[in-house]
Amino acid sequence: MTPEQYPKVYLYQRIVQAKLYIDNNYADKIDLDNISDEAYFSKFHFIRLFKKVYGKTPHQYLTFIRIEKATQLLRIGKPVTEVCYAVGFESLSSFGSLFKRIVGSTPSAFLEEQQQIKIQIAKSPLKFVPGCFISQNGWDEK
């Protein structure tokens, strides 16, 4: 490693460390101060570097992770209220409006949709398997 590359690698490692902090603590009450402290940067410098590396601000990334985890929990049938608090939101209304803006449906509607999909899979599982895979394995209903 050349002397010119070392500072860039060191900065990148600190940004990755902050991202991992978000990934591991998304459900906790964390804010920009906590995250930037983890990377040992001032808030404003950290926001610029994080966005340059990940294409999102730290807050946008935290929100993205929380909504992703919420969709995972809703897919397995967890109640909306439980999911809201499990992923770090403090208010059902803010969770619901943010979820709808990002996912396109309310958490309750998403949960209902997932339950309907499970029912449909149980009734006719082959409808959810690609046709080429069915043909290749001789599962055709013909």
N, C-alpha and C positions, 0 to 999 in steps of 0.2 A: 504494500500500500504506500502510495506516494504521500509526502507531507501535505499536498494540496487536497487529497481525497479524505484524509483523516477527519477534518472538521465536518465535512458533509455527512460522513458515515456516523459520526458521533451525534450530530443533530438528528439524523434520521432515527437512530436508536432511541433517542429520547422521545420523539414523536410516536414511535411504535409503542414505547412503554406507556405513554398516555392513552393510546388507543386500547391497549390491553387492560388498562385500569378501567376504562369505560366498559369494555366487554365483561369484565369480572364484577363490576359494581353497579351495573345499570339499574338494579332494583333499589339501591340505596339513594338517599337524598344527597346527590352530588351536584356540584355546580362548576362553573368555569374556574373558580378559584381553586377548588380541589384538583381538577384535572390539570391545570397549568402548573400547579405546585408539584404534581407528580412528575412533570417533564422538566422542572426547574427553568421555566420561561416566564417572562412577563405575560400577562393575559393577551395583550394586543399582538405581540410578536408570535405567541403560540397560536392564536387564531389564524394568522396569515400562513404560518408554516403548515399547520394541520390541514387547512383548506387546500394548500398547494399539493400536499401529498395525497389526501383522500378525496378531494373534490367536494367536501362538505365542511361546514364549520363544526366544531366539537358539539355544539348544541343540536345541530341538525343530525349528526351521527348518533348522538345519544337518543334522540327521538326515534330515529330509524331503528335502532337496536330494540328499544322498548316496544315498538309496534310489531316488529318481527317476532319477538318473544311472545307478545300477546296473541298474535295469530296462531302460533304453535300451540299455546295453551287452549285457545278456543277450539282448535281442531280436535283436541282430545276430549272436549266436552266440559272443560272447567267453566263455572259460572262467571258471568261478566264482572260482577263486583269483586270476586276473588282475583280474577285476572288483572283488573285495574290496579289493585294494591300490590299484587305480586310483582308487577313490572316497574313499580316505582312512581305511579301517579298518585296524587293526593286527592283528586276530585274526579268523581264519576263523569260529571258533565264535561270537564276538559278532556278527559280520556276519550269519551264518546265522540266529541266533535273533532278531535285530532285524528282518531281512528277512521272516522267517516271521510275526512278530507284526504287521507293517505290511501286507505284501502278501497273506498268507494261505497261502503255500506256501514251501517251502524254495527257495533259489536254484537248486539242481540240478533240482528239480521244475519250477520256472518255466522254466528253460532248455530242458528236455525238452519242455514244453508248447509253447514257441515254435517249436521245431524241428518238432514234429508239425503245427502250424498252417501252417508253410511248405510241408511236404509236401502237406497237403490243398489249399492254394492252387495248388500246381503241378499236382495231379491234376485239380481241377475249380475253376478260377478264378471261374466265374460264380456259384458258391454264396456267394461273399464279396462280391458286388455286390448292392446293394439291388434288389429286384424291380421297383420303379417305374422305376429307371434302365435296367434291362434292357429293359422294355417300351417305354419312351420312345425307345430307340435301336434297336429292332427286333432285339434279340439273342435273342428268345424261341427256345427249342429246339423249339417246336411245329412 
